[in-house]
Amino acid sequence: MERDEESSGPMMEMCTNGGGEETSNRRPIISGEPLDIEAYASLYKGRTKIMRLLFIASHCGKKKRRNSKI
């Protein structure tokens, strides 16, 4: 049997969970509405809750520092 030239590639496209090249093309969602942190945090538990709150804290801190320089 002869091999097809096309079958030498991957059988299916590989997908990653947030670690691919496409992450640089994403733009942040900016909203003027205040975020109810307690309500948002109540949707999660354990390590996920901690990681999401740390992410929010780190990004909100950058925004406040940026605005204070202006």
SVG drawing of the C-alpha trace seen along z (x, -y; Angstrom):
<svg xmlns="http://www.w3.org/2000/svg" viewBox="-24 -64 28 66">
<polyline fill="none" stroke="black" stroke-width="0.4" points="0.0,0.0 1.2,-3.5 0.8,-6.3 -1.1,-9.4 0.8,-12.6 -2.0,-14.4 -2.2,-11.9 1.2,-12.7 -0.1,-15.8 -2.1,-15.8 -5.5,-14.1 -7.2,-16.9 -6.4,-20.5 -4.8,-20.8 -6.5,-23.3 -5.1,-24.7 -7.0,-26.2 -5.9,-29.8 -2.2,-29.2 -2.1,-29.7 -0.9,-32.4 -4.4,-33.8 -4.3,-35.2 -2.3,-38.2 -5.2,-39.2 -7.7,-39.4 -8.8,-42.9 -9.9,-43.4 -13.6,-44.1 -13.8,-47.6 -17.0,-48.6 -18.0,-51.7 -20.2,-49.7 -18.9,-48.9 -18.3,-45.2 -19.9,-43.6 -16.9,-41.6 -18.9,-39.7 -21.5,-38.6 -18.9,-37.6 -16.8,-35.7 -19.9,-33.8 -20.0,-32.1 -16.7,-30.3 -15.1,-28.3 -11.7,-27.0 -8.6,-27.8 -10.6,-29.2 -12.2,-31.8 -8.8,-32.9 -7.2,-33.0 -10.0,-35.1 -9.9,-37.6 -6.1,-37.9 -6.4,-38.6 -9.0,-41.3 -6.9,-42.8 -3.8,-42.9 -5.6,-44.5 -7.5,-47.0 -4.3,-48.1 -2.7,-48.9 -5.7,-50.9 -5.7,-53.0 -1.9,-53.6 -2.3,-54.7 -5.1,-57.1 -3.2,-58.6 -0.3,-59.5 -2.6,-61.6"/>
</svg>
